Amino acid sequence: MAAFPISFKATNFRYRDLLFGGIGVLFFFVLGYYLKETQQYALFYREQQQLFLFDWTYISDILRQPGGFSVLIARFLVQFFYSLWAGVIVTSFLLTLISLLIWLVIRKIGNYWFLFPVCFVSCLFLAVSLLDNCYHYEGITAYFLMLLFLFVYSAFSFRENKWFRLAAGCVFVVALFYAAGAVALLFAICAFLYDCLMRRENALLSFLYIVLALAVGFVTVQLGLAGLYVYVYTPLGYYETTVVAPLVHYAGWLALPVCLLVAGIVRFIEKGSRYSQNAIGLIVAVIGFVCFQRNYQDNMKSDLNDFYRYEYYTVNERWDELLKASARHIRNHNDANYLNLSLVQKGELAGHLFRYPQFGPKSLIHIPKDKTPDVRLAHVLFAMGNMGAAQNVAFNASLALNGYNPTMLKMVLQIDLMRGAYAVALKYIELLEKTWHYSEWATAQRKFLFDDRAIEQDAVLGTGRRNFPNEEAFVLFSSPMDDLYKILDTNPADGKAMQYALSYLLLAKDINHIKEFIDKYYGTPGLKTLPVPAQEALIFYSDYYHTLDEDYAVQHGMTKEQLLNYQSVDLDYCKDHGVTQETIGRFAIFKEAYGKARQSADALAVYKNTFWYYLLFAQI
């Protein structure tokens, strides 16, 4: 009978552990769902910011730097984030392990059920940090390593020899600094707090850990292995050095010692009211979750998340999904560029141009004033057939936060094959063959090396090679039409370049050049039929100059000979150049409706998908 209470207590603990384990599994799935809904494309973009190489020189260079082991683990994991599910599952699993390790440490201080939710606070703030692409993923792996060291430190009993405990702690600080970087100071603080809260013998001696962590960081900066002290003492060690970091990145670090202190306070008042203990734990958990929610909303940037989504669809050539996602809310040139990119890849750009909101030619391609290279611009230039400019932008954009952007590197490789720069292309192939995900694709490109015939027969590479103008300039003009004319003069069979050029003139409302463009290219392989918006522009051109008052034209600098030349475009001309009878009939109805509506845009909303409506009412 004496053993019954012990057996009952052991059973009770076992059931509670099973319950906590179940809650941990539930948290993994809930966190995974949350990450899927909010960060799956951002996690994918992290994969686009690095190129993990299975190469000893690459690996050894990483391991030589302080915190290199955590960097190596992070980059190894992130290379699999080309899969949306892999990014979500790995990140959710890692954050759940962090919470579990925190609980395994805290329960030694105070094994109270109401402290269990407190253990999730730190990892939730780390999830907020991941919203910021400038926060490196090694910030998560380093935090995990720190907690692993702290758990091992707490698991051993050093009551017999305080000096052995102190020596082990110092070794842990130095080893952790070398393996994971700045988190060594956080480990030192938490180890000191743990010893004090557990009332270990001569616990105050553990303050030496903090002194040692500060000293190691000081030496590292003095030796030039780190630029600033904040990089060896704070979360800034895992943040992009050229950008100012928000304070929210400190929250995950501060939450851990707070959790230890809360467990210590609860243990201190153990003989007091059980309600007081419960209240302290629950209040801290609630405050943590509320702060997390507020910070998550403050740091969630919908524009940036949309960009990550668009880039995922573009890299994987999922044009239908890109069209659907970008058409949902077109707010700026970035959205419009991706929308029109999806249309041109589907062969529908010129035909479906005005089914979606457009803001002038920049809706097709927006070039920043400082011509800052970015992946969006590289994708658009490549689709336009402007290979010289695409290679220029892609080469600069290939230098990502943590190495190479693999998609941009692939683009540069393809353009070098188009150019016939086979020796340079071979270097890129050999580089990509050292990767996990891109090695098979890179090896497949070897068949094009030093084989002009294979290049010319390939749909992408052959078109790109034919697009290079005879007298190539390194091109990125403020008006892309300058280059598009050169490309089409060299290769009028490039349907994508043809659609971009015609759409550019339509969006510029340049009916005179539209007419000249149709004169020159209608009937060529790239423009065998005239898209409906171009038909609408041509019939408008004909009607406009036939109804233009001669005196008004002369007063505005037009000669009679010019007017007669413009008026030579009649209905027969329009029909001979691809304008259908249906378009002519719709224009007659539109003119009548426009006259009755007294130039009201709302009254003509039924014509929103036409060039006529865009010409008369759209502001560009």
PEUR-V162326 format. One record per residue. N is the residue number from 1. RES is the residue in one small letter. SS is DSSP state (H for helix, E for strand, C for the rest). OMEGA is omega in radians with two decimals (999 if undefined). BURIAL is 1 if it has 9 or more other C-alpha atoms within 8 Angstrom, else 0. Layout:
n | res | ss | omega | burial
N | RES | SS | OMEGA | BURIAL
N | RES | SS | OMEGA | BURIAL
This chain:
n | res | ss | omega | burial
1 | m | C | -3.10 | 0
2 | a | H | -3.12 | 0
3 | a | H | -3.06 | 0
4 | f | H | 3.14 | 0
5 | p | H | 3.14 | 0
6 | i | H | 3.14 | 0
7 | s | H | 3.13 | 0
8 | f | H | 3.14 | 0
9 | k | H | 3.13 | 0
10 | a | H | 3.12 | 0
11 | t | H | -3.14 | 0
12 | n | H | 3.11 | 0
13 | f | H | -3.12 | 0
14 | r | H | 3.12 | 0
15 | y | H | -3.14 | 0
16 | r | H | 3.10 | 0
17 | d | H | 3.09 | 0
18 | l | H | 3.11 | 0
19 | l | H | 3.11 | 0
20 | f | H | 3.09 | 1
21 | g | H | 3.10 | 0
22 | g | H | 3.10 | 0
23 | i | H | 3.11 | 0
24 | g | H | 3.10 | 1
25 | v | H | 3.11 | 0
26 | l | H | 3.11 | 0
27 | f | H | 3.12 | 1
28 | f | H | -3.11 | 1
29 | f | H | 3.12 | 1
30 | v | H | 3.12 | 0
31 | l | H | 3.10 | 1
32 | g | H | 3.11 | 1
33 | y | H | 3.14 | 0
34 | y | H | 3.11 | 1
35 | l | H | 3.13 | 1
36 | k | H | -3.09 | 1
37 | e | H | -3.00 | 0
38 | t | H | -2.98 | 0
39 | q | H | -3.02 | 1
40 | q | H | 3.14 | 1
41 | y | H | 3.07 | 1
42 | a | H | 3.08 | 1
43 | l | H | 3.06 | 1
44 | f | H | -3.09 | 1
45 | y | H | 3.04 | 1
46 | r | H | 3.09 | 1
47 | e | H | 3.12 | 1
48 | q | C | -3.13 | 1
49 | q | C | -3.12 | 1
50 | q | E | 3.05 | 1
51 | l | C | -3.12 | 1
52 | f | C | -3.08 | 1
53 | l | C | 3.00 | 1
54 | f | C | -3.04 | 1
55 | d | C | -3.03 | 0
56 | w | H | 3.12 | 0
57 | t | H | 3.12 | 0
58 | y | H | -3.09 | 1
59 | i | H | -3.11 | 1
60 | s | H | 3.09 | 0
61 | d | H | 3.11 | 0
62 | i | H | -3.06 | 1
63 | l | H | -3.14 | 1
64 | r | H | -3.07 | 0
65 | q | C | 3.07 | 1
66 | p | C | -3.09 | 1
67 | g | C | -3.04 | 1
68 | g | H | -3.11 | 1
69 | f | H | 3.11 | 1
70 | s | H | 3.08 | 1
71 | v | H | -3.13 | 1
72 | l | H | 3.11 | 1
73 | i | H | -3.11 | 1
74 | a | H | -3.10 | 1
75 | r | H | 3.07 | 1
76 | f | H | -3.14 | 1
77 | l | H | -3.05 | 1
78 | v | H | -3.14 | 1
79 | q | H | 3.13 | 1
80 | f | H | -3.06 | 1
81 | f | H | 2.97 | 1
82 | y | H | 3.00 | 1
83 | s | C | -3.14 | 0
84 | l | H | -3.12 | 1
85 | w | H | 3.14 | 1
86 | a | H | 3.13 | 1
87 | g | H | -3.11 | 1
88 | v | H | -3.07 | 1
89 | i | H | -3.12 | 1
90 | v | H | -3.11 | 1
91 | t | H | 3.12 | 1
92 | s | H | 3.14 | 1
93 | f | H | -3.12 | 1
94 | l | H | 3.13 | 1
95 | l | H | 3.08 | 1
96 | t | H | 3.07 | 1
97 | l | H | 3.10 | 1
98 | i | H | 3.12 | 1
99 | s | H | 3.14 | 1
100 | l | H | 3.14 | 1
101 | l | H | 3.09 | 1
102 | i | H | 3.14 | 1
103 | w | H | -3.12 | 1
104 | l | H | 3.07 | 1
105 | v | H | -3.07 | 1
106 | i | H | -3.07 | 1
107 | r | H | 3.08 | 1
108 | k | H | 3.11 | 0
109 | i | H | -3.14 | 1
110 | g | C | -3.05 | 1
111 | n | C | -3.10 | 0
112 | y | C | -3.05 | 0
113 | w | H | -3.05 | 0
114 | f | H | 3.04 | 1
115 | l | H | -3.08 | 1
116 | f | H | 3.12 | 1
117 | p | H | -3.14 | 1
118 | v | H | -3.07 | 1
119 | c | H | -3.11 | 1
120 | f | H | -3.02 | 1
121 | v | H | -3.09 | 1
122 | s | H | -3.06 | 1
123 | c | H | 3.08 | 1
124 | l | H | 3.08 | 1
125 | f | H | 3.04 | 1
126 | l | H | 3.06 | 1
127 | a | H | 3.06 | 1
128 | v | H | 3.14 | 1
129 | s | H | -3.13 | 1
130 | l | H | 3.06 | 1
131 | l | C | -3.12 | 1
132 | d | C | -3.09 | 0
133 | n | C | 3.11 | 0
134 | c | C | 3.06 | 0
135 | y | E | -3.05 | 1
136 | h | C | -3.09 | 1
137 | y | C | 3.11 | 1
138 | e | H | 3.01 | 1
139 | g | H | 3.11 | 1
140 | i | H | -3.11 | 1
141 | t | H | 3.10 | 1
142 | a | H | 3.12 | 1
143 | y | H | 3.11 | 1
144 | f | H | 3.12 | 1
145 | l | H | 3.13 | 1
146 | m | H | -3.14 | 1
147 | l | H | 3.08 | 1
148 | l | H | 3.08 | 1
149 | f | H | -3.12 | 1
150 | l | H | 3.10 | 1
151 | f | H | 3.11 | 1
152 | v | H | 3.13 | 0
153 | y | H | -3.12 | 1
154 | s | H | -3.05 | 1
155 | a | H | -3.13 | 0
156 | f | C | 3.08 | 0
157 | s | C | -3.12 | 0
158 | f | C | -3.05 | 0
159 | r | C | -3.08 | 0
160 | e | C | -3.05 | 0
161 | n | C | -3.12 | 0
162 | k | H | -3.14 | 1
163 | w | H | 3.07 | 0
164 | f | H | 3.09 | 0
165 | r | H | -3.12 | 1
166 | l | H | 3.13 | 1
167 | a | H | 3.13 | 0
168 | a | H | 3.13 | 0
169 | g | H | 3.13 | 1
170 | c | H | 3.08 | 1
171 | v | H | 3.13 | 0
172 | f | H | -3.12 | 1
173 | v | H | -3.11 | 1
174 | v | H | -3.12 | 1
175 | a | H | -3.12 | 0
176 | l | H | 3.10 | 1
177 | f | H | 3.14 | 1
178 | y | H | -3.06 | 1
179 | a | H | -2.98 | 1
180 | a | H | 3.03 | 1
181 | g | C | -2.93 | 1
182 | a | C | -3.13 | 1
183 | v | H | 3.11 | 1
184 | a | H | 3.11 | 1
185 | l | H | 3.08 | 1
186 | l | H | 3.07 | 1
187 | f | H | -3.11 | 1
188 | a | H | 3.14 | 1
189 | i | H | -3.10 | 1
190 | c | H | 3.10 | 1
191 | a | H | 3.09 | 1
192 | f | H | 3.11 | 1
193 | l | H | -3.11 | 1
194 | y | H | -3.13 | 1
195 | d | H | -3.14 | 1
196 | c | H | -3.11 | 1
197 | l | H | 3.09 | 1
198 | m | C | 3.11 | 0
199 | r | C | 3.07 | 0
200 | r | C | -3.11 | 1
201 | e | C | -3.13 | 0
202 | n | C | -3.08 | 0
203 | a | H | -3.10 | 1
204 | l | H | 3.09 | 0
205 | l | H | -3.13 | 0
206 | s | H | 3.05 | 1
207 | f | H | 3.10 | 1
208 | l | H | 3.13 | 0
209 | y | H | -3.12 | 1
210 | i | H | 3.11 | 1
211 | v | H | -3.13 | 0
212 | l | H | 3.13 | 1
213 | a | H | 3.10 | 1
214 | l | H | -3.12 | 1
215 | a | H | 3.12 | 0
216 | v | H | 3.09 | 1
217 | g | H | 3.13 | 1
218 | f | H | -3.14 | 1
219 | v | H | -3.13 | 0
220 | t | H | 3.13 | 1
221 | v | H | -3.12 | 1
222 | q | H | 3.12 | 0
223 | l | C | 3.12 | 0
224 | g | C | 3.12 | 0
225 | l | C | 3.05 | 1
226 | a | C | -3.03 | 1
227 | g | C | -3.06 | 0
228 | l | C | -3.13 | 0
229 | y | C | -3.14 | 1
230 | v | H | -3.13 | 1
231 | y | H | -3.14 | 1
232 | v | H | -3.11 | 1
233 | y | H | -2.97 | 1
234 | t | C | 3.08 | 1
235 | p | H | 3.09 | 1
236 | l | H | 3.07 | 1
237 | g | H | -3.14 | 1
238 | y | H | -3.09 | 1
239 | y | E | 3.13 | 1
240 | e | C | -2.97 | 1
241 | t | C | -3.06 | 0
242 | t | C | -3.04 | 0
243 | v | C | 3.09 | 0
244 | v | C | -3.06 | 0
245 | a | C | 3.06 | 0
246 | p | C | -3.11 | 0
247 | l | H | -3.09 | 0
248 | v | H | -3.12 | 1
249 | h | H | 3.08 | 1
250 | y | H | -3.01 | 1
251 | a | H | -3.14 | 1
252 | g | H | 3.10 | 1
253 | w | H | -3.11 | 1
254 | l | H | -3.08 | 0
255 | a | H | -3.08 | 1
256 | l | H | 3.08 | 1
257 | p | H | 3.07 | 1
258 | v | H | 3.11 | 0
259 | c | H | 3.11 | 1
260 | l | H | -3.14 | 1
261 | l | H | 3.11 | 1
262 | v | H | 3.10 | 1
263 | a | H | 3.12 | 1
264 | g | H | 3.13 | 1
265 | i | H | 3.13 | 0
266 | v | H | 3.12 | 1
267 | r | H | -3.11 | 1
268 | f | H | -3.11 | 0
269 | i | C | -3.08 | 1
270 | e | C | -3.12 | 1
271 | k | C | -3.14 | 0
272 | g | C | -3.09 | 0
273 | s | C | 3.08 | 0
274 | r | H | 3.10 | 0
275 | y | H | 3.12 | 0
276 | s | H | 3.11 | 0
277 | q | H | 3.14 | 1
278 | n | H | -3.08 | 1
279 | a | H | -3.12 | 0
280 | i | H | -3.14 | 1
281 | g | H | -3.09 | 1
282 | l | H | 3.13 | 1
283 | i | H | 3.13 | 0
284 | v | H | 3.14 | 1
285 | a | H | -3.13 | 1
286 | v | H | 3.12 | 0
287 | i | H | 3.13 | 0
288 | g | H | -3.12 | 1
289 | f | H | 3.11 | 1
290 | v | H | 3.11 | 0
291 | c | H | 3.10 | 0
292 | f | H | -3.10 | 1
293 | q | H | -3.13 | 0
294 | r | H | 3.13 | 0
295 | n | H | 3.13 | 1
296 | y | H | 3.13 | 1
297 | q | H | -3.12 | 0
298 | d | H | -3.06 | 0
299 | n | H | 3.11 | 1
300 | m | C | -3.10 | 0
301 | k | C | -3.04 | 0
302 | s | H | 3.14 | 0
303 | d | H | -3.12 | 0
304 | l | H | 3.13 | 0
305 | n | H | 3.08 | 1
306 | d | H | 3.10 | 0
307 | f | H | 3.11 | 1
308 | y | H | 3.13 | 1
309 | r | H | 3.14 | 1
310 | y | H | -3.10 | 1
311 | e | H | 3.09 | 1
312 | y | H | 3.14 | 1
313 | y | H | -3.13 | 1
314 | t | H | -3.13 | 1
315 | v | H | -3.10 | 0
316 | n | C | 3.08 | 0
317 | e | C | 3.10 | 0
318 | r | C | -2.94 | 1
319 | w | H | 3.11 | 1
320 | d | H | 3.13 | 0
321 | e | H | 3.08 | 0
322 | l | H | 3.12 | 1
323 | l | H | -3.12 | 1
324 | k | H | -3.10 | 0
325 | a | H | -3.08 | 1
326 | s | H | -3.13 | 1
327 | a | H | -3.07 | 1
328 | r | C | 3.08 | 0
329 | h | C | 3.12 | 0
330 | i | C | -3.04 | 1
331 | r | C | -3.04 | 0
332 | n | C | -3.11 | 0
333 | h | H | 3.12 | 1
334 | n | H | 3.11 | 1
335 | d | H | -3.08 | 1
336 | a | H | 3.12 | 1
337 | n | H | 3.13 | 1
338 | y | H | 3.09 | 1
339 | l | H | -3.10 | 1
340 | n | H | 3.03 | 1
341 | l | H | 3.11 | 1
342 | s | H | 3.13 | 1
343 | l | H | -3.11 | 1
344 | v | H | 3.11 | 1
345 | q | H | 3.07 | 1
346 | k | C | -3.13 | 0
347 | g | C | -3.02 | 0
348 | e | C | -2.99 | 1
349 | l | H | -3.07 | 1
350 | a | H | -3.11 | 1
351 | g | H | -3.05 | 0
352 | h | H | -3.00 | 1
353 | l | H | -3.00 | 1
354 | f | H | 2.97 | 1
355 | r | H | -3.08 | 0
356 | y | C | 3.12 | 0
357 | p | C | 3.11 | 0
358 | q | C | -3.07 | 1
359 | f | C | -3.11 | 1
360 | g | C | -3.08 | 1
361 | p | H | 3.13 | 1
362 | k | H | 3.04 | 1
363 | s | H | 3.11 | 1
364 | l | C | -3.12 | 1
365 | i | C | 3.10 | 1
366 | h | C | 3.12 | 1
367 | i | C | 3.13 | 0
368 | p | C | -3.11 | 0
369 | k | C | 3.12 | 0
370 | d | C | 3.12 | 0
371 | k | C | 3.10 | 0
372 | t | C | -3.11 | 0
373 | p | C | 3.05 | 1
374 | d | C | -3.02 | 1
375 | v | H | 3.12 | 1
376 | r | H | -3.12 | 1
377 | l | H | 3.12 | 1
378 | a | H | 3.12 | 1
379 | h | H | -3.08 | 1
380 | v | H | 3.14 | 1
381 | l | H | 3.12 | 1
382 | f | H | 3.11 | 1
383 | a | H | 3.10 | 1
384 | m | H | -3.06 | 1
385 | g | C | 3.14 | 1
386 | n | C | -2.95 | 1
387 | m | H | 3.11 | 1
388 | g | H | 3.13 | 1
389 | a | H | -3.14 | 1
390 | a | H | 3.14 | 1
391 | q | H | 3.12 | 1
392 | n | H | -3.10 | 0
393 | v | H | -3.11 | 1
394 | a | H | 3.14 | 1
395 | f | H | 3.12 | 1
396 | n | H | -3.14 | 1
397 | a | H | -3.13 | 1
398 | s | C | 3.10 | 1
399 | l | E | -3.02 | 1
400 | a | E | -3.07 | 1
401 | l | C | -3.03 | 0
402 | n | E | 3.13 | 0
403 | g | E | -3.11 | 1
404 | y | E | 2.96 | 1
405 | n | C | -3.02 | 1
406 | p | H | -3.13 | 1
407 | t | H | 3.10 | 1
408 | m | H | 3.11 | 1
409 | l | H | 3.08 | 1
410 | k | H | 3.13 | 1
411 | m | H | 3.12 | 1
412 | v | H | 3.12 | 1
413 | l | H | -3.13 | 1
414 | q | H | -3.12 | 1
415 | i | H | 3.05 | 1
416 | d | H | 3.05 | 1
417 | l | H | 3.09 | 1
418 | m | H | -3.11 | 1
419 | r | H | -3.02 | 0
420 | g | C | 3.09 | 0
421 | a | C | -2.97 | 1
422 | y | H | -3.14 | 1
423 | a | H | 3.10 | 0
424 | v | H | 3.13 | 1
425 | a | H | 3.14 | 1
426 | l | H | 3.12 | 1
427 | k | H | 3.10 | 0
428 | y | H | 3.10 | 1
429 | i | H | -3.14 | 1
430 | e | H | 3.10 | 1
431 | l | H | -3.11 | 1
432 | l | H | 3.11 | 1
433 | e | C | 3.09 | 1
434 | k | C | -3.13 | 1
435 | t | C | 3.14 | 1
436 | w | C | -2.95 | 1
437 | h | C | -2.98 | 0
438 | y | C | -3.06 | 1
439 | s | H | -3.12 | 1
440 | e | H | 3.11 | 0
441 | w | H | -3.12 | 0
442 | a | H | 3.13 | 1
443 | t | H | 3.13 | 1
444 | a | H | 3.14 | 0
445 | q | H | -3.12 | 1
446 | r | H | -3.11 | 1
447 | k | H | -3.14 | 0
448 | f | H | -3.08 | 1
449 | l | C | 3.08 | 1
450 | f | C | 3.13 | 0
451 | d | C | -3.10 | 0
452 | d | H | -3.11 | 0
453 | r | H | 3.11 | 0
454 | a | H | 3.10 | 1
455 | i | H | -3.05 | 1
456 | e | H | -3.13 | 1
457 | q | H | 3.13 | 0
458 | d | C | -3.05 | 1
459 | a | H | -3.09 | 0
460 | v | H | -3.06 | 0
461 | l | H | 3.13 | 1
462 | g | H | 3.09 | 1
463 | t | H | 3.14 | 1
464 | g | H | 3.13 | 1
465 | r | H | -3.13 | 1
466 | r | H | -3.11 | 1
467 | n | H | -3.13 | 1
468 | f | C | 3.13 | 1
469 | p | C | -3.10 | 1
470 | n | C | 3.08 | 0
471 | e | C | -3.01 | 0
472 | e | C | 2.96 | 0
473 | a | C | 3.07 | 0
474 | f | C | -2.70 | 0
475 | v | C | 2.93 | 0
476 | l | C | -3.08 | 0
477 | f | C | 3.07 | 0
478 | s | C | 3.05 | 0
479 | s | C | -3.13 | 0
480 | p | C | -3.14 | 0
481 | m | H | 3.11 | 0
482 | d | H | -3.14 | 0
483 | d | H | -3.13 | 1
484 | l | H | 3.08 | 1
485 | y | H | 3.12 | 1
486 | k | H | -3.12 | 1
487 | i | H | -3.10 | 1
488 | l | H | 3.05 | 1
489 | d | H | -3.14 | 0
490 | t | H | -3.06 | 1
491 | n | C | -3.13 | 1
492 | p | C | 3.13 | 1
493 | a | C | -3.13 | 0
494 | d | C | -3.07 | 1
495 | g | H | -3.13 | 1
496 | k | H | 3.10 | 1
497 | a | H | 3.12 | 1
498 | m | H | -3.14 | 1
499 | q | H | 3.12 | 1
500 | y | H | -3.10 | 1
501 | a | H | -3.13 | 1
502 | l | H | 3.12 | 1
503 | s | H | 3.12 | 1
504 | y | H | 3.14 | 1
505 | l | H | 3.10 | 1
506 | l | H | -3.12 | 1
507 | l | H | 3.07 | 1
508 | a | C | -3.11 | 0
509 | k | C | -3.06 | 0
510 | d | C | -3.02 | 1
511 | i | H | 3.12 | 1
512 | n | H | 3.13 | 0
513 | h | H | 3.04 | 0
514 | i | H | 3.12 | 1
515 | k | H | 3.12 | 1
516 | e | H | 3.13 | 0
517 | f | H | 3.12 | 1
518 | i | H | 3.07 | 1
519 | d | H | -2.98 | 0
520 | k | H | -2.94 | 0
521 | y | H | -3.12 | 1
522 | y | C | -3.12 | 1
523 | g | C | 3.08 | 0
524 | t | C | -3.09 | 1
525 | p | C | -3.13 | 1
526 | g | C | -3.10 | 1
527 | l | C | -3.13 | 1
528 | k | C | 3.07 | 0
529 | t | C | -3.08 | 0
530 | l | C | 3.10 | 1
531 | p | C | -3.06 | 0
532 | v | H | 3.12 | 1
533 | p | H | 3.09 | 1
534 | a | H | 3.03 | 1
535 | q | H | -3.13 | 1
536 | e | H | 3.12 | 1
537 | a | H | -3.09 | 1
538 | l | H | 3.14 | 1
539 | i | H | 3.06 | 1
540 | f | H | 3.10 | 1
541 | y | H | -3.12 | 1
542 | s | H | -3.10 | 1
543 | d | H | -3.08 | 0
544 | y | H | -3.07 | 0
545 | y | H | 3.07 | 1
546 | h | H | 3.14 | 0
547 | t | H | -3.11 | 0
548 | l | C | 3.13 | 0
549 | d | C | -3.05 | 0
550 | e | H | 3.14 | 0
551 | d | H | 3.12 | 0
552 | y | H | -3.14 | 0
553 | a | H | -3.13 | 1
554 | v | H | 3.14 | 1
555 | q | H | -3.11 | 0
556 | h | C | 2.96 | 0
557 | g | C | -3.12 | 0
558 | m | C | 3.10 | 1
559 | t | C | 3.13 | 0
560 | k | H | 3.12 | 0
561 | e | H | 3.10 | 0
562 | q | H | -3.14 | 0
563 | l | H | 3.12 | 1
564 | l | H | 3.11 | 0
565 | n | H | 3.11 | 0
566 | y | H | -3.09 | 1
567 | q | H | 3.08 | 1
568 | s | C | 3.08 | 0
569 | v | C | -3.14 | 1
570 | d | C | -3.10 | 0
571 | l | H | 3.12 | 0
572 | d | H | 3.10 | 0
573 | y | H | -3.13 | 1
574 | c | H | -3.14 | 1
575 | k | H | 3.14 | 1
576 | d | H | -3.11 | 0
577 | h | C | 2.93 | 1
578 | g | C | 3.12 | 1
579 | v | C | -3.08 | 1
580 | t | C | 3.11 | 0
581 | q | H | 3.12 | 0
582 | e | H | 3.12 | 0
583 | t | H | 3.11 | 1
584 | i | H | 3.12 | 1
585 | g | H | 3.12 | 0
586 | r | H | 3.14 | 0
587 | f | H | 3.11 | 1
588 | a | H | 3.12 | 0
589 | i | H | 3.12 | 0
590 | f | H | 3.14 | 1
591 | k | H | 3.13 | 0
592 | e | H | 3.14 | 0
593 | a | H | -3.14 | 1
594 | y | H | 3.11 | 1
595 | g | H | -3.13 | 0
596 | k | H | -3.07 | 0
597 | a | H | -3.13 | 1
598 | r | C | 3.05 | 0
599 | q | C | 3.13 | 0
600 | s | C | -3.14 | 0
601 | a | C | -3.11 | 0
602 | d | H | -3.12 | 0
603 | a | H | -3.12 | 0
604 | l | H | -3.08 | 1
605 | a | H | 3.13 | 0
606 | v | H | -3.13 | 0
607 | y | H | -3.06 | 1
608 | k | C | -3.08 | 1
609 | n | C | -3.09 | 1
610 | t | C | 3.04 | 1
611 | f | H | -3.11 | 1
612 | w | H | 3.13 | 1
613 | y | H | 3.14 | 1
614 | y | H | -3.11 | 1
615 | l | H | -3.01 | 0
616 | l | H | -2.96 | 0
617 | f | H | -3.09 | 0
618 | a | C | 3.09 | 0
619 | q | C | 3.14 | 0
620 | i | C | 999 | 0
